[in-house]
């Protein structure tokens, strides 16, 4: 589990059972409106990552970004705290206001 | 009903002191001269930011006034980086209705007099708000796609250096391009990092510029044979495939079907190389080659003016500069110039019969493909 063992909220469509990030609108797959929130572990694996040396205005350089796959193959774009993880790395994920933040998980003890 | 590009005009791209309307007039002038100043009954303009020197610029009415088009119908369109292509498609579609007989299409952008941070902020209009919140920039998202592409195909980042080298080689022969100087692979590979593995010379530059064409009903050397569009999820993380752009594949399929042609007929291509890896990915998405094969086209220089399929002979976005709203039309204009035998020193080795221009909005959320070809009246 992530440091602190947190969770993140995901959404499930009651009509087509698609799983996706919480949204204000209807199901992005089938358009149904019965959406049920559920808690997923705050942990995922990096799909791709990059280090921005020309970050957006007001963001410190270098700014690190990663596409992270969490439970049920749901993907999100996370701002990375700490060193840059690479594809396949395990990261802890939490939501901070509107932003997902991820941090490399310590290597599990064998 | 067919339509064709009867004339082309391009304003010099680069860091210009002129304002948006002046750039648009500079491009429109030669296009209007090219048809002997025959009457225009449709004006379609494209600009994304509509920046004047002192604030927002109402480009459409000001341009209509400057060009004396008081009795024409006018439309302004916007599709971020594909604005110029959208303007062209709107004009073609309008002519096809039979309502109009001759259209002037002008796409223009003025960017270099604003601070880079301000422009960067405005360009996030093409990114999903949740990804903007995470601190995404367009180069950042392009870098993520690039990482996935490299891993899927077992390639190293050096394959993209050649795209930048090619672009600058082409633009060095284009007096209207932003960049007139060639670069070496070494210079590309050691340029300052932007969003790793993308470096400065892998990224198109903020620029000023404008392009124009006159479209007429009927056929000619640059007849509109087919055109198509495609959409894909604005939010990058929702896409099933991050190693190409479904929107471009849909747009290309629609355009090929309409044109009753295939990629085998293509003799010149302009693709939206806003970032060097995209030059490779787009070749794959328009079907010129299979997934993972695009880099070999640049490595073997099959994309040069005397190559198997000349790609971006005007320099593309990397060489010509990327005034966002103008680039989509500049690519179509380049294909038209090549087909019409009006490309001067940068003419490809063999006068082409069929060419394709591809342009996209954001990081592939909306894509446009246009096929032009020789069809004698």
HADDOCK unambig.tbl for C-alpha pairs under 7 A between the chains (distance, minus, plus):
assign (segid A and resid 48 and name CA) (segid B and resid 144 and name CA) 5.63 0.50 0.50
assign (segid A and resid 48 and name CA) (segid B and resid 147 and name CA) 6.20 0.50 0.50
assign (segid A and resid 48 and name CA) (segid B and resid 148 and name CA) 6.33 0.50 0.50
assign (segid A and resid 49 and name CA) (segid B and resid 144 and name CA) 5.93 0.50 0.50
assign (segid A and resid 50 and name CA) (segid B and resid 140 and name CA) 6.77 0.50 0.50
assign (segid A and resid 50 and name CA) (segid B and resid 143 and name CA) 6.34 0.50 0.50
assign (segid A and resid 50 and name CA) (segid B and resid 144 and name CA) 6.23 0.50 0.50
assign (segid A and resid 50 and name CA) (segid B and resid 195 and name CA) 6.18 0.50 0.50
assign (segid A and resid 50 and name CA) (segid B and resid 196 and name CA) 5.58 0.50 0.50
assign (segid A and resid 51 and name CA) (segid B and resid 195 and name CA) 5.35 0.50 0.50
assign (segid A and resid 51 and name CA) (segid B and resid 196 and name CA) 5.49 0.50 0.50
assign (segid A and resid 52 and name CA) (segid B and resid 140 and name CA) 6.30 0.50 0.50
assign (segid A and resid 52 and name CA) (segid B and resid 194 and name CA) 5.79 0.50 0.50
assign (segid A and resid 52 and name CA) (segid B and resid 195 and name CA) 4.16 0.50 0.50
assign (segid A and resid 52 and name CA) (segid B and resid 196 and name CA) 6.65 0.50 0.50
assign (segid A and resid 53 and name CA) (segid B and resid 193 and name CA) 6.10 0.50 0.50
assign (segid A and resid 53 and name CA) (segid B and resid 194 and name CA) 4.90 0.50 0.50
assign (segid A and resid 53 and name CA) (segid B and resid 195 and name CA) 5.89 0.50 0.50
assign (segid A and resid 54 and name CA) (segid B and resid 194 and name CA) 5.39 0.50 0.50
assign (segid A and resid 56 and name CA) (segid B and resid 121 and name CA) 6.90 0.50 0.50
assign (segid A and resid 56 and name CA) (segid B and resid 135 and name CA) 6.23 0.50 0.50
assign (segid A and resid 56 and name CA) (segid B and resid 137 and name CA) 6.41 0.50 0.50
assign (segid A and resid 57 and name CA) (segid B and resid 117 and name CA) 5.84 0.50 0.50
assign (segid A and resid 67 and name CA) (segid B and resid 237 and name CA) 6.77 0.50 0.50
assign (segid A and resid 75 and name CA) (segid B and resid 237 and name CA) 5.56 0.50 0.50
assign (segid A and resid 75 and name CA) (segid B and resid 238 and name CA) 6.86 0.50 0.50
assign (segid A and resid 76 and name CA) (segid B and resid 237 and name CA) 5.74 0.50 0.50
assign (segid A and resid 77 and name CA) (segid B and resid 131 and name CA) 6.31 0.50 0.50
assign (segid A and resid 77 and name CA) (segid B and resid 134 and name CA) 6.73 0.50 0.50
assign (segid A and resid 77 and name CA) (segid B and resid 237 and name CA) 6.60 0.50 0.50
assign (segid A and resid 78 and name CA) (segid B and resid 134 and name CA) 5.97 0.50 0.50
assign (segid A and resid 79 and name CA) (segid B and resid 134 and name CA) 5.33 0.50 0.50
assign (segid A and resid 79 and name CA) (segid B and resid 135 and name CA) 6.89 0.50 0.50
assign (segid A and resid 98 and name CA) (segid B and resid 133 and name CA) 6.52 0.50 0.50
assign (segid A and resid 99 and name CA) (segid B and resid 133 and name CA) 5.86 0.50 0.50
assign (segid A and resid 99 and name CA) (segid B and resid 134 and name CA) 5.37 0.50 0.50
assign (segid A and resid 100 and name CA) (segid B and resid 134 and name CA) 6.78 0.50 0.50
